[in-house]
Amino acid sequence: MSNATSLDAELAAIKAGERKLAERQNDIVKIGAATIATIQKAGLPKVPAGRLKRIMAVVETLGVDDVRELLKASA
């Protein structure tokens, strides 16, 4: 394999990696936008900051699944 061929292969691999990275960045942006829309729809921006921090501390301590189960049980 000549140096030019190996260089071309390396450049192709780099470009493929760049495309994958760009796709992943687009996915992250879409996920972020969907998350923000969900938060806004739920009315969380209207919750006072201190109260929201306490709620999030409970979620962090117990975990999302446990909090969901507790909410289901109380509903």
MOPAC internal coordinates of N, CA, C and O (Angstrom, degrees):
PM7 1SCF
backbone

  N    0.0000 0     0.00 0     0.00 0    0    0    0
  C    1.4581 1     0.00 0     0.00 0    1    0    0
  C    1.5299 1   107.96 1     0.00 0    2    1    0
  O    1.2310 1   121.04 1   -49.98 1    3    2    1
  N    1.3152 1   115.63 1   130.02 1    3    2    1
  C    1.4569 1   118.99 1  -178.85 1    5    3    2
  C    1.5209 1   110.55 1   -78.56 1    6    5    3
  O    1.2310 1   121.85 1   -15.06 1    7    6    5
  N    1.3066 1   114.07 1   164.94 1    7    6    5
  C    1.4689 1   119.02 1   178.50 1    9    7    6
  C    1.5269 1   111.39 1   -61.50 1   10    9    7
  O    1.2310 1   120.79 1   142.40 1   11   10    9
  N    1.3414 1   116.10 1   -37.60 1   11   10    9
  C    1.4659 1   120.09 1  -179.49 1   13   11   10
  C    1.5287 1   110.69 1   -64.86 1   14   13   11
  O    1.2310 1   120.61 1   139.52 1   15   14   13
  N    1.3262 1   116.43 1   -40.48 1   15   14   13
  C    1.4604 1   120.36 1  -179.85 1   17   15   14
  C    1.5177 1   110.84 1   -65.91 1   18   17   15
  O    1.2310 1   120.45 1   135.71 1   19   18   17
  N    1.3273 1   116.74 1   -44.29 1   19   18   17
  C    1.4614 1   119.21 1  -179.93 1   21   19   18
  C    1.5287 1   110.81 1   -67.51 1   22   21   19
  O    1.2310 1   120.40 1   145.68 1   23   22   21
  N    1.3205 1   116.85 1   -34.32 1   23   22   21
  C    1.4609 1   120.41 1   177.27 1   25   23   22
  C    1.5304 1   110.26 1   -66.95 1   26   25   23
  O    1.2310 1   120.63 1   138.10 1   27   26   25
  N    1.3420 1   116.39 1   -41.90 1   27   26   25
  C    1.4642 1   120.06 1   177.59 1   29   27   26
  C    1.5241 1   110.98 1   -61.96 1   30   29   27
  O    1.2310 1   120.68 1   138.46 1   31   30   29
  N    1.3245 1   116.31 1   -41.54 1   31   30   29
  C    1.4668 1   120.32 1   178.83 1   33   31   30
  C    1.5233 1   110.58 1   -64.41 1   34   33   31
  O    1.2310 1   120.57 1   138.81 1   35   34   33
  N    1.3121 1   116.51 1   -41.19 1   35   34   33
  C    1.4677 1   120.35 1   179.47 1   37   35   34
  C    1.5290 1   110.79 1   -65.35 1   38   37   35
  O    1.2310 1   120.55 1   137.57 1   39   38   37
  N    1.3338 1   116.56 1   -42.43 1   39   38   37
  C    1.4681 1   120.31 1   177.87 1   41   39   38
  C    1.5266 1   111.17 1   -63.55 1   42   41   39
  O    1.2310 1   120.28 1   140.54 1   43   42   41
  N    1.3306 1   117.07 1   -39.46 1   43   42   41
  C    1.4643 1   120.64 1   177.92 1   45   43   42
  C    1.5255 1   110.39 1   -63.84 1   46   45   43
  O    1.2310 1   120.49 1   139.50 1   47   46   45
  N    1.3229 1   116.67 1   -40.50 1   47   46   45
  C    1.4646 1   120.51 1   178.46 1   49   47   46
  C    1.5257 1   111.00 1   -65.40 1   50   49   47
  O    1.2310 1   120.37 1   140.41 1   51   50   49
  N    1.3154 1   116.89 1   -39.59 1   51   50   49
  C    1.4680 1   120.99 1   178.56 1   53   51   50
  C    1.5289 1   109.95 1   -64.23 1   54   53   51
  O    1.2310 1   120.54 1   135.54 1   55   54   53
  N    1.3369 1   116.58 1   -44.46 1   55   54   53
  C    1.4666 1   119.93 1   179.34 1   57   55   54
  C    1.5267 1   111.34 1   -63.68 1   58   57   55
  O    1.2310 1   120.53 1   141.19 1   59   58   57
  N    1.3301 1   116.59 1   -38.81 1   59   58   57
  C    1.4674 1   119.88 1   177.25 1   61   59   58
  C    1.5252 1   110.17 1   -63.69 1   62   61   59
  O    1.2310 1   120.31 1   139.20 1   63   62   61
  N    1.3206 1   117.01 1   -40.80 1   63   62   61
  C    1.4609 1   121.29 1   177.25 1   65   63   62
  C    1.5181 1   111.64 1   -63.76 1   66   65   63
  O    1.2310 1   120.80 1   139.60 1   67   66   65
  N    1.3263 1   116.08 1   -40.40 1   67   66   65
  C    1.4638 1   120.21 1   178.29 1   69   67   66
  C    1.5305 1   110.98 1   -63.98 1   70   69   67
  O    1.2310 1   120.50 1   140.07 1   71   70   69
  N    1.3473 1   116.65 1   -39.93 1   71   70   69
  C    1.4707 1   119.96 1   178.09 1   73   71   70
  C    1.5263 1   110.79 1   -63.63 1   74   73   71
  O    1.2310 1   120.70 1   136.88 1   75   74   73
  N    1.3221 1   116.27 1   -43.12 1   75   74   73
  C    1.4677 1   119.97 1   178.78 1   77   75   74
  C    1.5239 1   110.75 1   -62.57 1   78   77   75
  O    1.2310 1   120.53 1   138.32 1   79   78   77
  N    1.3267 1   116.60 1   -41.68 1   79   78   77
  C    1.4613 1   120.84 1   178.74 1   81   79   78
  C    1.5274 1   110.73 1   -63.49 1   82   81   79
  O    1.2310 1   120.30 1   136.83 1   83   82   81
  N    1.3298 1   117.03 1   -43.17 1   83   82   81
  C    1.4670 1   120.47 1   179.10 1   85   83   82
  C    1.5296 1   110.81 1   -63.21 1   86   85   83
  O    1.2310 1   120.38 1   139.51 1   87   86   85
  N    1.3331 1   116.88 1   -40.49 1   87   86   85
  C    1.4657 1   120.32 1   177.42 1   89   87   86
  C    1.5208 1   110.63 1   -63.18 1   90   89   87
  O    1.2310 1   120.54 1   137.70 1   91   90   89
  N    1.3212 1   116.57 1   -42.30 1   91   90   89
  C    1.4706 1   120.68 1   179.77 1   93   91   90
  C    1.5270 1   110.62 1   -64.66 1   94   93   91
  O    1.2310 1   120.43 1   139.50 1   95   94   93
  N    1.3291 1   116.79 1   -40.50 1   95   94   93
  C    1.4644 1   120.17 1   178.22 1   97   95   94
  C    1.5273 1   110.58 1   -63.31 1   98   97   95
  O    1.2310 1   120.20 1   139.68 1   99   98   97
  N    1.3311 1   117.22 1   -40.32 1   99   98   97
  C    1.4679 1   120.53 1   176.97 1  101   99   98
  C    1.5214 1   110.92 1   -63.61 1  102  101   99
  O    1.2310 1   120.64 1   138.72 1  103  102  101
  N    1.3289 1   116.38 1   -41.28 1  103  102  101
  C    1.4666 1   120.20 1   177.57 1  105  103  102
  C    1.5238 1   111.03 1   -60.93 1  106  105  103
  O    1.2310 1   120.43 1   137.79 1  107  106  105
  N    1.3340 1   116.78 1   -42.21 1  107  106  105
  C    1.4675 1   121.34 1  -179.90 1  109  107  106
  C    1.5295 1   110.22 1   -63.33 1  110  109  107
  O    1.2310 1   120.30 1   138.67 1  111  110  109
  N    1.3207 1   117.02 1   -41.33 1  111  110  109
  C    1.4668 1   120.76 1   178.37 1  113  111  110
  C    1.5288 1   110.25 1   -62.67 1  114  113  111
  O    1.2310 1   120.24 1   136.33 1  115  114  113
  N    1.3327 1   117.14 1   -43.67 1  115  114  113
  C    1.4690 1   120.82 1   179.12 1  117  115  114
  C    1.5239 1   111.26 1   -63.58 1  118  117  115
  O    1.2310 1   120.45 1   137.62 1  119  118  117
  N    1.3250 1   116.74 1   -42.38 1  119  118  117
  C    1.4669 1   120.77 1   178.89 1  121  119  118
  C    1.5235 1   110.19 1   -63.19 1  122  121  119
  O    1.2310 1   120.63 1   137.06 1  123  122  121
  N    1.3321 1   116.39 1   -42.94 1  123  122  121
  C    1.4609 1   120.57 1   178.59 1  125  123  122
  C    1.5205 1   111.82 1   -61.49 1  126  125  123
  O    1.2310 1   120.53 1   136.70 1  127  126  125
  N    1.3278 1   116.59 1   -43.30 1  127  126  125
  C    1.4645 1   120.45 1   179.34 1  129  127  126
  C    1.5251 1   110.84 1   -64.68 1  130  129  127
  O    1.2310 1   120.39 1   138.90 1  131  130  129
  N    1.3229 1   116.85 1   -41.10 1  131  130  129
  C    1.4687 1   120.34 1   178.73 1  133  131  130
  C    1.5224 1   110.69 1   -65.69 1  134  133  131
  O    1.2310 1   120.44 1   141.64 1  135  134  133
  N    1.3191 1   116.77 1   -38.36 1  135  134  133
  C    1.4642 1   121.09 1   178.90 1  137  135  134
  C    1.5257 1   110.63 1   -64.43 1  138  137  135
  O    1.2310 1   120.58 1   134.37 1  139  138  137
  N    1.3091 1   116.50 1   -45.63 1  139  138  137
  C    1.4669 1   120.74 1   179.09 1  141  139  138
  C    1.5269 1   110.35 1   -62.27 1  142  141  139
  O    1.2310 1   120.21 1   137.84 1  143  142  141
  N    1.3231 1   117.21 1   -42.16 1  143  142  141
  C    1.4663 1   120.28 1   178.84 1  145  143  142
  C    1.5238 1   111.03 1   -62.17 1  146  145  143
  O    1.2310 1   120.33 1   139.65 1  147  146  145
  N    1.3245 1   116.97 1   -40.35 1  147  146  145
  C    1.4673 1   121.11 1   178.94 1  149  147  146
  C    1.5208 1   110.78 1   -65.02 1  150  149  147
  O    1.2310 1   120.45 1   137.10 1  151  150  149
  N    1.3234 1   116.75 1   -42.90 1  151  150  149
  C    1.4690 1   121.66 1   179.05 1  153  151  150
  C    1.5253 1   110.21 1   -62.44 1  154  153  151
  O    1.2310 1   120.64 1   136.20 1  155  154  153
  N    1.3224 1   116.38 1   -43.80 1  155  154  153
  C    1.4587 1   119.90 1   179.68 1  157  155  154
  C    1.5221 1   111.33 1   -66.17 1  158  157  155
  O    1.2310 1   120.38 1   138.40 1  159  158  157
  N    1.3243 1   116.87 1   -41.60 1  159  158  157
  C    1.4659 1   121.11 1   179.90 1  161  159  158
  C    1.5245 1   111.11 1   -62.92 1  162  161  159
  O    1.2310 1   120.51 1   145.04 1  163  162  161
  N    1.3325 1   116.63 1   -34.96 1  163  162  161
  C    1.4642 1   120.88 1  -179.64 1  165  163  162
  C    1.5244 1   112.24 1   -76.46 1  166  165  163
  O    1.2310 1   120.09 1   170.57 1  167  166  165
  N    1.3151 1   117.43 1    -9.43 1  167  166  165
  C    1.4566 1   120.53 1   178.90 1  169  167  166
  C    1.5187 1   114.38 1    82.97 1  170  169  167
  O    1.2310 1   120.02 1  -168.17 1  171  170  169
  N    1.3236 1   117.58 1    11.83 1  171  170  169
  C    1.4681 1   119.57 1  -177.89 1  173  171  170
  C    1.5301 1   114.25 1   -63.24 1  174  173  171
  O    1.2310 1   118.67 1   150.05 1  175  174  173
  N    1.3269 1   120.14 1   -29.95 1  175  174  173
  C    1.4686 1   117.79 1   177.26 1  177  175  174
  C    1.5290 1   113.57 1   -62.64 1  178  177  175
  O    1.2310 1   120.12 1   161.45 1  179  178  177
  N    1.3308 1   117.37 1   -18.55 1  179  178  177
  C    1.4638 1   120.98 1  -179.98 1  181  179  178
  C    1.5248 1   112.59 1   -85.22 1  182  181  179
  O    1.2310 1   120.44 1   166.63 1  183  182  181
  N    1.3322 1   116.77 1   -13.37 1  183  182  181
  C    1.4672 1   121.08 1  -179.25 1  185  183  182
  C    1.5291 1   108.35 1   -74.48 1  186  185  183
  O    1.2310 1   119.64 1   -46.90 1  187  186  185
  N    1.3351 1   118.29 1   133.10 1  187  186  185
  C    1.4639 1   120.31 1   177.51 1  189  187  186
  C    1.5376 1   110.93 1   -55.96 1  190  189  187
  O    1.2310 1   120.84 1   -36.75 1  191  190  189
  N    1.3223 1   115.99 1   143.25 1  191  190  189
  C    1.4661 1   121.83 1  -173.68 1  193  191  190
  C    1.5279 1   112.91 1   -55.49 1  194  193  191
  O    1.2310 1   119.91 1   136.02 1  195  194  193
  N    1.3173 1   117.77 1   -43.98 1  195  194  193
  C    1.4669 1   120.61 1  -179.20 1  197  195  194
  C    1.5165 1   112.05 1   -62.21 1  198  197  195
  O    1.2310 1   121.11 1   138.03 1  199  198  197
  N    1.3143 1   115.49 1   -41.97 1  199  198  197
  C    1.4659 1   119.87 1   179.70 1  201  199  198
  C    1.5303 1   110.79 1   -66.82 1  202  201  199
  O    1.2310 1   120.69 1   138.30 1  203  202  201
  N    1.3212 1   116.28 1   -41.70 1  203  202  201
  C    1.4578 1   120.51 1   178.92 1  205  203  202
  C    1.5302 1   110.96 1   -63.74 1  206  205  203
  O    1.2310 1   120.32 1   141.34 1  207  206  205
  N    1.3275 1   116.99 1   -38.66 1  207  206  205
  C    1.4735 1   120.45 1   177.25 1  209  207  206
  C    1.5236 1   111.07 1   -62.28 1  210  209  207
  O    1.2310 1   120.49 1   138.81 1  211  210  209
  N    1.3260 1   116.66 1   -41.19 1  211  210  209
  C    1.4721 1   119.78 1   178.61 1  213  211  210
  C    1.5270 1   111.25 1   -66.29 1  214  213  211
  O    1.2310 1   120.77 1   139.17 1  215  214  213
  N    1.3171 1   116.14 1   -40.83 1  215  214  213
  C    1.4681 1   119.70 1   177.37 1  217  215  214
  C    1.5263 1   109.95 1   -61.24 1  218  217  215
  O    1.2310 1   120.68 1   133.34 1  219  218  217
  N    1.3141 1   116.30 1   -46.66 1  219  218  217
  C    1.4658 1   120.13 1  -178.64 1  221  219  218
  C    1.5244 1   111.56 1   -66.10 1  222  221  219
  O    1.2310 1   120.07 1   147.88 1  223  222  221
  N    1.3263 1   117.46 1   -32.12 1  223  222  221
  C    1.4668 1   120.40 1   176.39 1  225  223  222
  C    1.5252 1   110.47 1   -64.18 1  226  225  223
  O    1.2310 1   120.61 1   140.21 1  227  226  225
  N    1.3300 1   116.44 1   -39.79 1  227  226  225
  C    1.4692 1   120.22 1   177.50 1  229  227  226
  C    1.5264 1   109.98 1   -65.27 1  230  229  227
  O    1.2310 1   120.56 1   136.15 1  231  230  229
  N    1.3197 1   116.54 1   -43.85 1  231  230  229
  C    1.4666 1   120.36 1   178.84 1  233  231  230
  C    1.5249 1   110.09 1   -61.43 1  234  233  231
  O    1.2310 1   120.54 1   137.97 1  235  234  233
  N    1.3142 1   116.58 1   -42.03 1  235  234  233
  C    1.4687 1   120.53 1   179.33 1  237  235  234
  C    1.5256 1   111.12 1   -65.03 1  238  237  235
  O    1.2310 1   120.37 1   139.21 1  239  238  237
  N    1.3244 1   116.90 1   -40.79 1  239  238  237
  C    1.4645 1   121.02 1  -178.70 1  241  239  238
  C    1.5236 1   111.84 1   -69.15 1  242  241  239
  O    1.2310 1   120.53 1   131.15 1  243  242  241
  N    1.3272 1   116.60 1   -48.85 1  243  242  241
  C    1.4626 1   120.91 1  -175.27 1  245  243  242
  C    1.5256 1   113.34 1   -84.77 1  246  245  243
  O    1.2310 1   120.81 1   148.18 1  247  246  245
  N    1.3009 1   116.05 1   -31.82 1  247  246  245
  C    1.4599 1   120.59 1  -174.16 1  249  247  246
  C    1.5197 1   110.19 1    97.76 1  250  249  247
  O    1.2310 1   121.02 1   -28.60 1  251  250  249
  N    1.3017 1   115.66 1   151.40 1  251  250  249
  C    1.4605 1   121.56 1  -175.42 1  253  251  250
  C    1.5250 1   111.44 1   -60.88 1  254  253  251
  O    1.2310 1   120.24 1   135.63 1  255  254  253
  N    1.3239 1   117.15 1   -44.37 1  255  254  253
  C    1.4692 1   120.09 1  -176.79 1  257  255  254
  C    1.5274 1   112.02 1   -63.08 1  258  257  255
  O    1.2310 1   120.18 1   136.95 1  259  258  257
  N    1.3356 1   117.27 1   -43.05 1  259  258  257
  C    1.4638 1   120.19 1   179.35 1  261  259  258
  C    1.5258 1   111.39 1   -65.79 1  262  261  259
  O    1.2310 1   120.29 1   140.17 1  263  262  261
  N    1.3225 1   117.06 1   -39.83 1  263  262  261
  C    1.4685 1   120.25 1   178.49 1  265  263  262
  C    1.5276 1   109.80 1   -64.44 1  266  265  263
  O    1.2310 1   120.42 1   138.30 1  267  266  265
  N    1.3108 1   116.80 1   -41.70 1  267  266  265
  C    1.4645 1   120.46 1   178.27 1  269  267  266
  C    1.5235 1   110.78 1   -61.10 1  270  269  267
  O    1.2310 1   120.27 1   136.99 1  271  270  269
  N    1.3254 1   117.08 1   -43.01 1  271  270  269
  C    1.4677 1   120.64 1   178.62 1  273  271  270
  C    1.5268 1   111.28 1   -64.20 1  274  273  271
  O    1.2310 1   120.27 1   139.19 1  275  274  273
  N    1.3284 1   117.10 1   -40.81 1  275  274  273
  C    1.4670 1   120.55 1   177.25 1  277  275  274
  C    1.5271 1   111.17 1   -62.38 1  278  277  275
  O    1.2310 1   120.61 1   138.45 1  279  278  277
  N    1.3165 1   116.43 1   -41.55 1  279  278  277
  C    1.4596 1   119.96 1   179.29 1  281  279  278
  C    1.5238 1   111.40 1   -67.23 1  282  281  279
  O    1.2310 1   120.44 1   140.91 1  283  282  281
  N    1.3146 1   116.76 1   -39.09 1  283  282  281
  C    1.4691 1   120.06 1   176.40 1  285  283  282
  C    1.5207 1   110.68 1   -61.69 1  286  285  283
  O    1.2310 1   120.73 1   136.84 1  287  286  285
  N    1.3279 1   116.21 1   -43.16 1  287  286  285
  C    1.4660 1   121.01 1  -177.49 1  289  287  286
  C    1.5261 1   111.35 1   -66.11 1  290  289  287
  O    1.2310 1   120.22 1   147.61 1  291  290  289
  N    1.3225 1   117.19 1   -32.39 1  291  290  289
  C    1.4637 1   119.66 1  -177.04 1  293  291  290
  C    1.5256 1   112.42 1   -86.80 1  294  293  291
  O    1.2310 1   120.07 1   168.88 1  295  294  293
  N    1.3035 1   117.46 1   -11.12 1  295  294  293
  C    1.4817 1   120.64 1  -177.26 1  297  295  294
  C    1.5125 1   112.22 1   -81.84 1  298  297  295
  O    1.2310 1   120.10 1   180.00 1  299  298  297

